[in-house]
Amino acid sequence: MSLSHTAAEYMLSDALLPDPSSSRAKGLRLELPSDRLLKFVTVGLPLFLVSLAFAREFSAGSQISCFSPTNFTGKQSAYTDTACWDSLMHHGFDAEGRAITKSLWALKVFPYSLLVVAVLMYLPYLLWRYAAAPALHCDLLFIIDELDKSYNRSVRLVQHMKKIQQASAEPEQFWEEYERARRERYFEFPLLERYLTCKQHAHALVFIYILRNLLLLLFLAATCLYLVFLHLNIFFQDEFSCSIKTGLLQEEPHIPPLIPCKLVFFSVFQIISLSVGSVYVLLIPVVIYNALQLCQWDKGLLSVYEMLPAFDLLSRRMLTCPLNDLNIILLFLRANISELTSFSRLNAVSALREATANKEDIDTVIDFMTLLAGLETTKPKH
């Protein structure tokens, strides 16, 4: 008997979780994988394409090519290119023959507008980082620590039950005391369960998360509309007529009234705008999906922890409307499942419970540990 008792003690000791390391606080992910992907694409894509546009501008030199008259010298042709690039004003005539002008300045500021787009896309991330991430970090640390401690308390309780059962002269009396303790909920963990219940009535995190997605959706839609506006008004006009008869050259008779010019970089800006617009349109459903995640509970995580004694957040139907901070915390607990050491062990116990012939013998992790410790011979059936 001493050998079996020693083996049971070793088994229960091995079932205990190790003390959490100090690196847990640094390893917590405060962004969901989909949100991290959105941040990387929405901010990184315009910065990458703008850097390519600037690199081409520095390497290719002039961004415009004007067809100066043959009697112009080299310096006069260079002046014509510079003056037309500085003005970027198209001079033409309407159907009735009246002179009209059209500014093409949006083409010149297009790379810088994409920089503004990248900054705007980064603002929702800053909002989440400074308004919600600190509170979420504290919640995750406390809940993960309490969930692991609750599992350890269950194992230590079985260790104590094993010692009492060995010293007890009347096993039936021991099991009657155990059943009475179950009925009177002596094994519950009220701090953790009440904390999670309290989070059901808080809405700060869910408000900031929805605001973050709404801002991101607004900026994506505004960028797409801006690109559509450019294409409809400017991005189909790579040639224009420029006038340099201004200032001191206004009275010069040998200067023609209009000089045809062509934008060298036009095709590059078209490709950049189409790339950014198409990717942003594809990202809009991803943002909507992230927001819709809050409309349903992630019950898989809490259902595993129903194996803890008296942890019946689901069975008592305390999960009502999912638009609260508890649902956000559950989503981030799922993203930080590697930091939740007790989850894999409780998940295995739940799987074993489903595969057991007599499921009524296993209700909590304490029941499972008592069976492993060899107390099933005297344990009454539930």
JONOR-V842537 format. One record per helix or strand of 2 or more residues. SS is the DSSP state (H for helix, E for strand). FROM is the first residue (numbers start at 1). LEN is the number of residues. If there is no record, write none. Layout:
BEGIN
ss:from:len
SS:FROM:LEN
SS:FROM:LEN
END
This chain:
BEGIN
ss:from:len
H:2:14
H:24:4
H:33:28
E:64:3
H:74:14
E:89:5
E:99:5
H:105:4
H:110:22
H:133:35
H:171:13
H:190:11
H:204:30
E:239:4
H:247:3
E:259:5
H:266:30
H:299:9
H:325:11
H:337:3
H:341:15
H:359:3
H:365:8
END
